């Protein structure tokens, strides 16, 4: 079982996007999936040398955030114009 800190959105943003302390991190989109109304956010960060990076994070039924959508919500990700 993961600890509460490993289930947080902040932990996953730092793990996957690795922002430096001086790099701004922005939530550029947040909403709910069309099929089951589950929450998702798009987080972006940018640095002078590397350009911008962004990921979608999905809230699962157990309360943890993941970089993959819950089962049954995958078609929403495919249909989303920014997912490509």
Buried (B, 14 or more C-beta within 10 A) or exposed (E): EEEEEEBBBEBBBEEBBEBEEEBEBEEEBEEEBEEEEBBBBBBBBBBEEEEEBBBBBBBBEEEBBBEEBBEEBEEBBEEBEEEE
